[in-house]
Amino acid sequence: MSTSGAELAQQELVEEFEIFDNWMDRYQYIIDMGKQLPDFPEEFKTDEFKIQGCQSNVWMRHEEEGDKLIFKATSDAAIVSGLIAVLLRIYSERSAEEINNTEPHFMKDLGLDKHLSPTRSNGLHAMLERIYQVAKRREQLR
């Protein structure tokens, strides 16, 4: 069985994080990833696109391009923007089927499950939940 793009993205992230000796460096890397997020238009910073369950403000929207779902998101918190960048790297520009078949093991593999505060962890789960909801809805429409 071939490895999906989302699965490869998770493996690449784990390898990138292995170069860091401590969590301060890992947090900085996550923050730096967040700084590279593309601009998120102000007109989409509305309740319709806001993710509930996040301590900071997070907005996420998606577009469809062929059979791929393209997610765009932003946050007003640096670490959360980095977590968004991680999620988009794994799940954006993938088919609904691929998203639904990709387990988010990166959280355990990177140690995020142990090193994020409970509120940040809840926010990460809320963002993941939105991605899976969109993908499930898309698959049901097919």
C-alpha angles and dihedrals in degrees: 000000000000120000114249123236090248091052091049090049090055092049091049091051092051090051092049091051093050090074091066118087098198143025096250088064091045092051090050090051091051090049090049090052089053092053088062095058112122117252114279112217115245092229089069094053090097136120090261091066099031117114112229117216097043120118091216127043113278127177123188132178135167140211130198122232111180105307093337128099115217115200125200124185145158141186137198090230122079098219092045091051086055092051088051089053089053092050094046091049090055103035110023121095092022132118119259089246092054092048092050091048095050114093112209095236090144089086092063095034092054093040093243090133089063102034105043119087114249091254093051090046091051089050092050090051091048091053091047089048090055091050092051092046091054092047093047091049090049092050092050090055092056 
